[in-house]
Every structure is written in C-alpha cells, then in structure tokens.
Amino acid sequence: MAERPPDHKPVYTIRIAAALSGVTSSTIREYEKQGLLKPFRSRQSNHRLFSYREILWVQKVWRLIHEEGLNVEGIRRLIAVEPCWKVLRCQPEARAACGSQSWNGTICWNAREERACCRDASVVCQECEVYLRGAESPLLSVKKPAGAGETVNR
C-alpha cells in the first residue's frame, strides 16, 4: 500500500479532496471563495491542489457551520483574532513596514496586498505558519461526536 504524502504537501485534486473529506466540490469551492482556505494552484493547469491538512480543515469548517451553528464570517473573525504579526512574532519595525496592523480583522492570506516580509522571504501562504495555524486555533475547536473521523456525504 502506498504511503500518504506529508500532511502539508498539496497533492490532492478537488475531486479527491471532496471524496476524502465527505464535503462536495462545490462546497469546497465556496469555502475558498469565502476566503477560508487558499489551496495551491498547479502552474501547468491552474487546478486546485489540496494538502491533507487542508482536507481536515474543510471537514472542520463544515462541522463548525452545520453542527456548531457558526457562519463563514464568524469563522473568519475567529481566525483573525490572532493577527499574523503576533503568530510570527514580528518586530515593531517589520509590522509597520508590512501594513498588517491596518487590515482590521482581515485574514492575512485574504489581504489585498502581500505582506512585505512574506514577499521578501518568498513565503507562500500555504506553507506559512499563520495559514497552517489558522485551522488549529483553539477558538475553532469542534466537539467530536461519537464515531469522529468517519467521512459522511455532505
């Protein structure tokens, strides 16, 4: 049996991500459109590619909406509670240069302008600690029902 790729490696197409998560492709596209995830795009075909972590995040978003009663804006606000400069422990000079403090609750990967520190370091959002930690925020914990971990068609 083939070994699963590392959790952060974007290798799953949207069809496979939907099958693994139990969430429809159209719902995953909507989560992307709403700014809750930012999958890699293949350079050759511009197809979305998802990591296993993002598939788990899709499942979590679905549960937050359908089982916990949150809406997309509520999820976005909870992710934005801890700003990128705090997660990355940026120095005051770096924070001032990147302008992230003026985004007022915008998730950094949805900001119109790229942060200078990311651009200068050639950091891709999908590999950034801020993006990866957004899904792990304790503010977004989901009560695990019996049989958690099983996929369900949604």
C-alpha positions in Angstrom: 0.0 0.0 0.0 1.3 3.5 -0.9 2.3 5.8 1.9 0.4 9.0 2.4 2.3 12.2 1.4 3.3 14.6 4.2 0.3 16.5 5.6 1.4 19.8 4.2 2.1 18.6 0.7 -0.5 19.7 -1.9 -1.2 16.6 -3.9 -5.0 16.1 -3.9 -7.3 17.4 -6.6 -10.6 18.9 -5.6 -12.4 15.7 -6.6 -10.1 13.6 -4.3 -10.3 16.3 -1.5 -14.1 16.1 -1.7 -14.1 12.3 -1.6 -11.7 12.2 1.4 -13.4 15.0 3.3 -17.0 14.0 2.5 -17.7 17.6 1.6 -18.8 18.3 -2.0 -16.5 20.0 -4.5 -18.9 22.9 -4.8 -18.9 23.5 -1.1 -15.1 23.4 -1.0 -15.0 26.0 -3.8 -17.4 28.1 -1.8 -15.1 27.9 1.2 -12.3 29.1 -1.0 -14.4 31.9 -2.5 -15.3 33.0 1.1 -11.6 33.1 2.0 -11.5 30.3 4.5 -8.8 28.4 2.5 -6.3 29.1 -0.2 -5.3 25.9 -2.0 -2.2 25.7 -4.2 -2.8 26.2 -7.9 -1.0 24.0 -10.4 1.3 26.1 -12.6 0.5 24.0 -15.7 -3.3 23.6 -15.4 -4.3 26.1 -12.6 -6.1 23.3 -10.9 -6.5 23.4 -7.2 -4.3 21.1 -5.2 -5.0 20.4 -1.5 -2.9 19.1 1.3 -4.2 16.6 3.8 -4.2 19.4 6.4 -6.5 21.4 4.2 -8.8 18.4 3.8 -9.1 18.2 7.6 -9.7 22.0 7.7 -12.5 21.6 5.1 -14.1 18.9 7.4 -13.7 21.2 10.4 -15.3 24.2 8.6 -18.2 22.0 7.6 -18.8 20.9 11.2 -18.5 24.4 12.5 -21.2 25.6 10.1 -23.5 22.6 10.2 -23.1 21.2 13.7 -21.9 24.2 15.8 -24.0 26.9 14.1 -21.3 29.3 13.1 -21.4 31.2 9.8 -18.5 31.9 7.4 -18.0 35.5 8.8 -17.8 34.1 12.3 -15.2 31.6 11.4 -13.2 34.3 9.5 -13.3 36.6 12.6 -12.2 33.8 14.9 -9.2 33.1 12.7 -8.3 36.8 12.5 -8.4 37.2 16.3 -4.7 36.3 16.4 -3.1 38.6 13.8 -0.2 37.3 11.6 2.4 39.6 13.2 1.6 38.1 16.5 1.8 34.5 15.3 5.1 35.2 13.5 6.4 37.3 16.4 7.3 40.2 14.1 9.3 43.1 15.5 7.5 46.5 15.6 9.6 47.8 12.6 8.6 44.8 10.5 4.9 45.2 11.5 4.9 48.9 10.5 6.6 48.1 7.1 4.1 45.4 6.1 0.9 47.2 7.0 -0.8 44.2 8.5 -1.9 46.2 11.5 -4.2 48.2 9.3 -6.1 45.2 7.9 -8.7 45.3 10.8 -9.7 41.7 11.1 -8.7 40.6 7.6 -7.0 37.2 7.5 -3.6 37.8 6.1 -4.0 35.3 3.2 -7.0 37.3 2.1 -5.4 40.7 2.3 -5.3 42.7 -1.0 -1.6 43.5 -0.6 1.0 40.9 0.1 2.9 41.4 3.3 6.4 42.7 2.6 8.0 40.2 4.9 6.4 37.3 3.0 7.3 38.7 -0.4 10.9 39.4 0.7 11.3 35.9 2.1 9.4 34.3 -0.8 6.9 32.7 1.6 3.9 31.0 0.1 0.7 31.4 2.1 0.0 27.7 2.1 3.4 27.0 3.8 3.2 29.9 6.2 2.8 29.3 9.9 -0.2 31.7 10.0 -2.1 29.8 7.4 -1.3 26.4 8.9 -2.2 27.6 12.5 -5.5 29.2 11.5 -7.2 25.8 11.3 -5.7 24.8 14.7 -7.0 27.8 16.6 -8.4 26.8 20.0 -11.2 29.2 19.3 -12.3 26.9 16.5 -12.4 23.7 18.4 -15.3 21.3 17.5 -16.9 18.9 19.8 -16.1 15.5 18.4 -19.3 13.3 18.1 -19.2 9.6 18.5 -17.6 7.9 15.5 -15.5 11.0 14.7 -13.0 10.6 11.9 -15.5 8.8 9.7 -16.4 10.6 6.4 -20.0 11.4 5.8 -21.5 12.6 2.5 -22.4 16.3 2.8 
